Amino acid sequence: MAVSLKLSILLALTVVVALAFGHNIWAAFFTNTASIINQFASITPFLLISITIDSFQGILSGVARGSGWQVLAAWANLGTFYLIGMPVAGLLAFKFNLYAKGLWIGLICGLSCQAGALLLITLCRKWTKIELS
């Protein structure tokens, strides 16, 4: 798990650095419109955060599945996205008029809480007890 986490974070940081320093180049592959390129540049930080957290969360989710904790992980996923992520996204997007940025901030909140919940599940398990089973 530790090796997978390190490799995943290393790859995510590689993608994040490429996007952070070359977001105008990436956007220019798809459009020549300056306003769209500027909009992409304003949302790029949210994309970078999402990629980083998602790489971490993906490994922890795989640990939960591989260890037979699918039900516990499913409840963590449902709870974090539907009780935290979606309300935050709806509130920021529509009440505070942040629109796409608000939706993305809500997604990041849900993803962060999901990664945190899966990390707690992983850290609080008695691994020696599981090995002996």
MDTraj code that builds the backbone (N, CA, C; nanometers):
import mdtraj as md
import numpy as np

residues = "MET ALA VAL SER LEU LYS LEU SER ILE LEU LEU ALA LEU THR VAL VAL VAL ALA LEU ALA PHE GLY HIS ASN ILE TRP ALA ALA PHE PHE THR ASN THR ALA SER ILE ILE ASN GLN PHE ALA SER ILE THR PRO PHE LEU LEU ILE SER ILE THR ILE ASP SER PHE GLN GLY ILE LEU SER GLY VAL ALA ARG GLY SER GLY TRP GLN VAL LEU ALA ALA TRP ALA ASN LEU GLY THR PHE TYR LEU ILE GLY MET PRO VAL ALA GLY LEU LEU ALA PHE LYS PHE ASN LEU TYR ALA LYS GLY LEU TRP ILE GLY LEU ILE CYS GLY LEU SER CYS GLN ALA GLY ALA LEU LEU LEU ILE THR LEU CYS ARG LYS TRP THR LYS ILE GLU LEU SER".split()
xyz = np.array([
    [0.0822, -0.1179, 0.0000],
    [0.0000, 0.0000, 0.0000],
    [0.0878, 0.1259, 0.0000],
    [0.1927, 0.1256, 0.0811],
    [0.2794, 0.2435, 0.0896],
    [0.3462, 0.2725, -0.0440],
    [0.3924, 0.1679, -0.1112],
    [0.4567, 0.1860, -0.2422],
    [0.3563, 0.2389, -0.3436],
    [0.2360, 0.1833, -0.3433],
    [0.1317, 0.2296, -0.4353],
    [0.0958, 0.3745, -0.4101],
    [0.0846, 0.4122, -0.2826],
    [0.0553, 0.5522, -0.2500],
    [0.1652, 0.6446, -0.2998],
    [0.2897, 0.6067, -0.2783],
    [0.4009, 0.6913, -0.3228],
    [0.4044, 0.7052, -0.4742],
    [0.3859, 0.5944, -0.5445],
    [0.3858, 0.6004, -0.6911],
    [0.2677, 0.6815, -0.7440],
    [0.1519, 0.6623, -0.6845],
    [0.0327, 0.7346, -0.7277],
    [0.0493, 0.8846, -0.7064],
    [0.1013, 0.9214, -0.5916],
    [0.1217, 1.0635, -0.5643],
    [0.2295, 1.1211, -0.6560],
    [0.3338, 1.0457, -0.6837],
    [0.4386, 1.0913, -0.7760],
    [0.3813, 1.1151, -0.9161],
    [0.3007, 1.0214, -0.9643],
    [0.2397, 1.0383, -1.0963],
    [0.1409, 1.1545, -1.0973],
    [0.0639, 1.1670, -0.9909],
    [-0.0318, 1.2781, -0.9827],
    [0.0416, 1.4118, -0.9822],
    [0.1497, 1.4202, -0.9077],
    [0.2259, 1.5455, -0.9044],
    [0.2875, 1.5777, -1.0397],
    [0.3261, 1.4751, -1.1145],
    [0.3776, 1.4973, -1.2502],
    [0.2696, 1.5593, -1.3383],
    [0.1504, 1.5047, -1.3314],
    [0.0385, 1.5587, -1.4101],
    [0.0026, 1.6986, -1.3618],
    [0.0031, 1.7182, -1.2303],
    [-0.0305, 1.8490, -1.1736],
    [0.0690, 1.9550, -1.2186],
    [0.1968, 1.9224, -1.2168],
    [0.2989, 2.0191, -1.2606],
    [0.2818, 2.0506, -1.4093],
    [0.2541, 1.9486, -1.4898],
    [0.2334, 1.9709, -1.6337],
    [0.1118, 2.0600, -1.6582],
    [0.0062, 2.0391, -1.5821],
    [-0.1129, 2.1233, -1.5978],
    [-0.0910, 2.2634, -1.5418],
    [-0.0222, 2.2722, -1.4291],
    [-0.0033, 2.4023, -1.3651],
    [0.0790, 2.4970, -1.4522],
    [0.1838, 2.4440, -1.5114],
    [0.2698, 2.5310, -1.5915],
    [0.2311, 2.5373, -1.7383],
    [0.1469, 2.4458, -1.7835],
    [0.1110, 2.4446, -1.9244],
    [-0.0380, 2.4484, -1.9502],
    [-0.1154, 2.5052, -1.8557],
    [-0.2610, 2.5039, -1.8731],
    [-0.3055, 2.5796, -1.9972],
    [-0.2354, 2.6845, -2.0348],
    [-0.2724, 2.7565, -2.1568],
    [-0.2450, 2.6725, -2.2813],
    [-0.1397, 2.5944, -2.2778],
    [-0.1072, 2.5074, -2.3915],
    [-0.2124, 2.3980, -2.4048],
    [-0.2500, 2.3371, -2.2903],
    [-0.3521, 2.2317, -2.2937],
    [-0.4853, 2.2861, -2.3442],
    [-0.5246, 2.4028, -2.2960],
    [-0.6512, 2.4617, -2.3397],
    [-0.6468, 2.4982, -2.4878],
    [-0.5305, 2.5421, -2.5360],
    [-0.5171, 2.5807, -2.6762],
    [-0.5312, 2.4624, -2.7712],
    [-0.5120, 2.3384, -2.7205],
    [-0.5358, 2.2206, -2.8039],
    [-0.6826, 2.2091, -2.8436],
    [-0.7704, 2.2656, -2.7626],
    [-0.9138, 2.2473, -2.7837],
    [-0.9867, 2.3721, -2.8323],
    [-0.9276, 2.4891, -2.8130],
    [-0.9936, 2.6126, -2.8555],
    [-0.8915, 2.7231, -2.8793],
    [-0.9317, 2.8189, -2.9613],
    [-0.8512, 2.9389, -2.9833],
    [-0.9133, 3.0606, -2.9149],
    [-1.0281, 3.0426, -2.8533],
    [-1.1014, 3.1523, -2.7907],
    [-1.0344, 3.1916, -2.6589],
    [-0.9960, 3.3172, -2.6495],
    [-0.9231, 3.3650, -2.5314],
    [-1.0069, 3.3555, -2.4040],
    [-1.1361, 3.3821, -2.4141],
    [-1.2197, 3.3782, -2.2933],
    [-1.2306, 3.2359, -2.2370],
    [-1.2360, 3.1362, -2.3236],
    [-1.2423, 2.9975, -2.2772],
    [-1.1087, 2.9567, -2.2152],
    [-1.0002, 2.9981, -2.2765],
    [-0.8678, 2.9687, -2.2207],
    [-0.8526, 3.0339, -2.0837],
    [-0.9019, 3.1564, -2.0679],
    [-0.8962, 3.2250, -1.9381],
    [-0.9846, 3.1559, -1.8344],
    [-1.1016, 3.1087, -1.8767],
    [-1.1896, 3.0349, -1.7848],
    [-1.1229, 2.9059, -1.7392],
    [-1.0595, 2.8367, -1.8319],
    [-0.9879, 2.7143, -1.7947],
    [-0.8763, 2.7461, -1.6962],
    [-0.8057, 2.8555, -1.7180],
    [-0.6976, 2.8954, -1.6271],
    [-0.7514, 2.9239, -1.4871],
    [-0.8722, 2.9797, -1.4783],
    [-0.9277, 3.0102, -1.3463],
    [-0.9755, 2.8846, -1.2729],
    [-1.0065, 2.7792, -1.3470],
    [-1.0533, 2.6549, -1.2852],
    [-0.9383, 2.5547, -1.2666],
    [-0.8255, 2.5789, -1.3278],
    [-0.7124, 2.4865, -1.3189],
    [-0.6717, 2.4530, -1.1750],
    [-0.6675, 2.5483, -1.0811],
    [-0.6307, 2.5106, -0.9430],
    [-0.7232, 2.4043, -0.8835],
    [-0.8525, 2.4126, -0.9139],
    [-0.9465, 2.3120, -0.8632],
    [-0.9178, 2.1755, -0.9254],
    [-0.8828, 2.1756, -1.0525],
    [-0.8470, 2.0514, -1.1202],
    [-0.7224, 1.9894, -1.0578],
    [-0.6242, 2.0719, -1.0270],
    [-0.4996, 2.0241, -0.9674],
    [-0.5241, 1.9608, -0.8306],
    [-0.6054, 2.0248, -0.7497],
    [-0.6393, 1.9711, -0.6175],
    [-0.7148, 1.8397, -0.6320],
    [-0.8101, 1.8349, -0.7238],
    [-0.8902, 1.7133, -0.7453],
    [-0.8026, 1.5961, -0.7875],
    [-0.7115, 1.6199, -0.8779],
    [-0.6229, 1.5121, -0.9257],
    [-0.5376, 1.4588, -0.8117],
    [-0.4829, 1.5482, -0.7308],
    [-0.3967, 1.5072, -0.6210],
    [-0.4728, 1.4237, -0.5179],
    [-0.5877, 1.4718, -0.4751],
    [-0.6657, 1.3993, -0.3742],
    [-0.7197, 1.2689, -0.4310],
    [-0.7611, 1.2708, -0.5566],
    [-0.8172, 1.1504, -0.6169],
    [-0.7130, 1.0399, -0.6301],
    [-0.5872, 1.0758, -0.6531],
    [-0.4840, 0.9728, -0.6631],
    [-0.4650, 0.9038, -0.5288],
    [-0.4717, 0.9796, -0.4224],
    [-0.4596, 0.9265, -0.2870],
    [-0.5821, 0.8419, -0.2517],
    [-0.6992, 0.8928, -0.2845],
    [-0.8247, 0.8241, -0.2532],
    [-0.8372, 0.6936, -0.3304],
    [-0.7896, 0.6891, -0.4527],
    [-0.8005, 0.5681, -0.5336],
    [-0.7267, 0.4500, -0.4726],
    [-0.6102, 0.4762, -0.4167],
    [-0.5335, 0.3696, -0.3520],
    [-0.6049, 0.3221, -0.2259],
    [-0.6532, 0.4156, -0.1454],
    [-0.7219, 0.3781, -0.0217],
    [-0.8511, 0.3022, -0.0503],
    [-0.9182, 0.3388, -0.1561],
    [-1.0387, 0.2660, -0.1963],
    [-1.0038, 0.1238, -0.2382],
    [-0.8931, 0.1072, -0.3089],
    [-0.8471, -0.0258, -0.3486],
    [-0.8093, -0.1107, -0.2282],
    [-0.7502, -0.0487, -0.1263],
    [-0.7168, -0.1215, -0.0035],
    [-0.8443, -0.1713, 0.0637],
    [-0.9451, -0.0853, 0.0688],
    [-1.0725, -0.1245, 0.1305],
    [-1.1377, -0.2402, 0.0542],
    [-1.1372, -0.2325, -0.0779],
    [-1.1957, -0.3408, -0.1582],
    [-1.1176, -0.4704, -0.1420],
    [-0.9863, -0.4600, -0.1494],
    [-0.9020, -0.5781, -0.1409],
    [-0.9033, -0.6438, -0.0042],
    [-0.9383, -0.5676, 0.0994],
    [-0.9416, -0.6219, 0.2346],
    [-1.0802, -0.6720, 0.2741],
    [-1.1749, -0.6610, 0.1835],
    [-1.3088, -0.7101, 0.2111],
    [-1.3960, -0.6131, 0.2887],
    [-1.3621, -0.4871, 0.2870],
    [-1.4396, -0.3863, 0.3596],
    [-1.5290, -0.3063, 0.2653],
    [-1.5840, -0.3718, 0.1650],
    [-1.6617, -0.3015, 0.0633],
    [-1.7813, -0.2272, 0.1220],
    [-1.8502, -0.2888, 0.2162],
    [-1.9698, -0.2260, 0.2738],
    [-1.9312, -0.1010, 0.3517],
    [-1.8262, -0.1112, 0.4311],
    [-1.7802, 0.0037, 0.5088],
    [-1.7345, 0.1171, 0.4170],
    [-1.6620, 0.0822, 0.3121],
    [-1.6165, 0.1833, 0.2162],
    [-1.7340, 0.2450, 0.1412],
    [-1.8346, 0.1632, 0.1086],
    [-1.9528, 0.2161, 0.0390],
    [-2.0268, 0.3169, 0.1269],
    [-2.0398, 0.2872, 0.2548],
    [-2.1047, 0.3823, 0.3455],
    [-2.0224, 0.5102, 0.3590],
    [-1.8926, 0.4962, 0.3635],
    [-1.8061, 0.6145, 0.3700],
    [-1.8227, 0.6991, 0.2437],
    [-1.8276, 0.6337, 0.1276],
    [-1.8451, 0.7060, 0.0007],
    [-1.9799, 0.7773, -0.0035],
    [-2.0853, 0.7058, 0.0316],
    [-2.2194, 0.7652, 0.0300],
    [-2.2288, 0.8815, 0.1273],
    [-2.1778, 0.8604, 0.2475],
    [-2.1862, 0.9648, 0.3490],
    [-2.1099, 1.0898, 0.3121],
    [-1.9898, 1.0718, 0.2624],
    [-1.9074, 1.1895, 0.2337],
    [-1.9572, 1.2672, 0.1124],
    [-2.0000, 1.1979, 0.0092],
    [-2.0448, 1.2703, -0.1095],
    [-2.1859, 1.3253, -0.0956],
    [-2.2776, 1.2472, -0.0398],
    [-2.4164, 1.2921, -0.0344],
    [-2.4478, 1.3768, 0.0872],
    [-2.3758, 1.3596, 0.1969],
    [-2.4026, 1.4396, 0.3160],
    [-2.3107, 1.5602, 0.3290],
    [-2.1958, 1.5561, 0.2623],
    [-2.1013, 1.6682, 0.2720],
    [-2.0792, 1.7341, 0.1357],
    [-2.0323, 1.6565, 0.0388],
    [-1.9950, 1.7129, -0.0914],
    [-2.1084, 1.7787, -0.1671],
    [-2.2199, 1.7089, -0.1807],
    [-2.3309, 1.7656, -0.2589],
    [-2.3959, 1.8876, -0.1934],
    [-2.4209, 1.8868, -0.0614],
    [-2.4756, 2.0088, -0.0006],
    [-2.3821, 2.1290, -0.0118],
    [-2.2524, 2.1052, 0.0076],
    [-2.1559, 2.2148, -0.0066],
    [-2.1561, 2.2653, -0.1507],
    [-2.1574, 2.1726, -0.2471],
    [-2.1582, 2.2110, -0.3887],
    [-2.2837, 2.2911, -0.4229],
    [-2.3983, 2.2435, -0.3804],
    [-2.5232, 2.3143, -0.4089],
    [-2.5277, 2.4512, -0.3448],
    [-2.4844, 2.4592, -0.2214],
    [-2.4847, 2.5870, -0.1505],
    [-2.3919, 2.6884, -0.2167],
    [-2.2697, 2.6459, -0.2458],
    [-2.1732, 2.7380, -0.3070],
    [-2.2105, 2.7749, -0.4502],
    [-2.2584, 2.6777, -0.5258],
    [-2.2884, 2.7030, -0.6667],
    [-2.4118, 2.7907, -0.6835],
    [-2.5161, 2.7630, -0.6071],
    [-2.6429, 2.8302, -0.6335],
    [-2.6799, 2.9370, -0.5317],
    [-2.6432, 2.9217, -0.4074],
    [-2.6740, 3.0232, -0.3064],
    [-2.5721, 3.1361, -0.3103],
    [-2.4432, 3.1007, -0.3264],
    [-2.3376, 3.2012, -0.3289],
    [-2.2930, 3.2361, -0.4707],
    [-2.3641, 3.1832, -0.5699],
    [-2.3413, 3.2149, -0.7116],
    [-2.1977, 3.1918, -0.7592],
    [-2.1370, 3.0830, -0.7127],
    [-2.0037, 3.0486, -0.7612],
    [-2.0100, 2.9549, -0.8824],
    [-2.1281, 2.9040, -0.9120],
    [-2.1545, 2.8190, -1.0285],
    [-2.0558, 2.7035, -1.0410],
    [-1.9803, 2.6951, -1.1493],
    [-1.8919, 2.5803, -1.1721],
    [-1.7853, 2.5688, -1.0633],
    [-1.7336, 2.6812, -1.0187],
    [-1.6327, 2.6779, -0.9129],
    [-1.6928, 2.6239, -0.7832],
    [-1.8145, 2.6622, -0.7528],
    [-1.8814, 2.6121, -0.6335],
    [-1.9065, 2.4626, -0.6403],
    [-1.9464, 2.4158, -0.7596],
    [-1.9657, 2.2718, -0.7770],
    [-1.8341, 2.1977, -0.7578],
    [-1.7280, 2.2531, -0.8101],
    [-1.5983, 2.1866, -0.7996],
    [-1.5460, 2.1893, -0.6557],
    [-1.5689, 2.2991, -0.5841],
    [-1.5284, 2.3059, -0.4432],
    [-1.6053, 2.2009, -0.3629],
    [-1.7332, 2.1832, -0.3927],
    [-1.8116, 2.0793, -0.3258],
    [-1.7573, 1.9406, -0.3560],
    [-1.7188, 1.9183, -0.4816],
    [-1.6582, 1.7906, -0.5188],
    [-1.5287, 1.7679, -0.4414],
    [-1.4471, 1.8711, -0.4294],
    [-1.3214, 1.8598, -0.3558],
    [-1.3481, 1.8322, -0.2079],
    [-1.4489, 1.8968, -0.1504],
    [-1.4833, 1.8709, -0.0100],
    [-1.5256, 1.7252, 0.0091],
    [-1.6127, 1.6761, -0.0796],
    [-1.6560, 1.5372, -0.0706],
    [-1.5408, 1.4407, -0.0906],
    [-1.4559, 1.4683, -0.1860],
    [-1.3405, 1.3830, -0.2149],
    [-1.2410, 1.3831, -0.0986],
    [-1.2186, 1.4993, -0.0389],
    [-1.1283, 1.5086, 0.0760],
    [-1.1828, 1.4306, 0.1948],
    [-1.3113, 1.4466, 0.2201],
    [-1.3733, 1.3730, 0.3312],
    [-1.3719, 1.2231, 0.3046],
    [-1.3933, 1.1844, 0.1798],
    [-1.3900, 1.0426, 0.1442],
    [-1.2498, 0.9863, 0.1665],
    [-1.1484, 1.0571, 0.1214],
    [-1.0107, 1.0115, 0.1417],
    [-0.9785, 1.0051, 0.2903],
    [-1.0229, 1.1034, 0.3666],
    [-1.0005, 1.1022, 0.5107],
    [-1.0692, 0.9850, 0.5794],
    [-1.1928, 0.9578, 0.5394],
    [-1.2664, 0.8451, 0.5976],
    [-1.1991, 0.7125, 0.5634],
    [-1.1587, 0.6968, 0.4385],
    [-1.0909, 0.5736, 0.3994],
    [-0.9549, 0.5596, 0.4678],
    [-0.8862, 0.6717, 0.4891],
    [-0.7592, 0.6677, 0.5613],
    [-0.7823, 0.6243, 0.7063],
    [-0.8859, 0.6782, 0.7695],
    [-0.9173, 0.6374, 0.9066],
    [-0.9522, 0.4886, 0.9140],
    [-1.0314, 0.4422, 0.8177],
    [-1.0670, 0.3004, 0.8136],
    [-0.9406, 0.2159, 0.8007],
    [-0.8502, 0.2583, 0.7141],
    [-0.7265, 0.1833, 0.6913],
    [-0.6360, 0.1850, 0.8144],
    [-0.6225, 0.3000, 0.8769],
    [-0.5325, 0.3124, 0.9917],
    [-0.5872, 0.2472, 1.1188],
    [-0.7191, 0.2426, 1.1327],
    [-0.7796, 0.1899, 1.2556],
    [-0.7981, 0.0390, 1.2536],
    [-0.7683, -0.0247, 1.1450],
    [-0.7816, -0.1703, 1.1377],
    [-0.6632, -0.2383, 1.2036],
    [-0.6900, -0.3527, 1.2626],
    [-0.5856, -0.4356, 1.3246],
    [-0.5272, -0.5254, 1.2164],
    [-0.4182, -0.4798, 1.1536],
    [-0.3616, -0.5527, 1.0418],
    [-0.3041, -0.6873, 1.0824],
    [-0.2505, -0.6982, 1.2035],
    [-0.1968, -0.8276, 1.2464],
    [-0.3084, -0.9295, 1.2630],
    [-0.4236, -0.8850, 1.3086],
    [-0.5389, -0.9733, 1.3229],
    [-0.5860, -1.0217, 1.1871],
    [-0.5847, -0.9353, 1.0875],
    [-0.6271, -0.9699, 0.9532],
    [-0.5281, -1.0679, 0.8897],
    [-0.3975, -1.0474, 0.9138],
    [-0.2953, -1.1367, 0.8574],
    [-0.3111, -1.2792, 0.9064],
    [-0.3485, -1.2964, 1.0312],
    [-0.3585, -1.4277, 1.0907],
    [-0.4854, -1.5011, 1.0503],
    [-0.5806, -1.4314, 0.9960],
    [-0.7082, -1.4937, 0.9606],
    [-0.6940, -1.5857, 0.8420],
])
top = md.Topology()
chain = top.add_chain()
for i, resn in enumerate(residues, 1):
    res = top.add_residue(resn, chain, resSeq=i)
    for name in ("N", "CA", "C"):
        top.add_atom(name, md.element.get_by_symbol(name[0]), res)
traj = md.Trajectory(xyz[None], top)
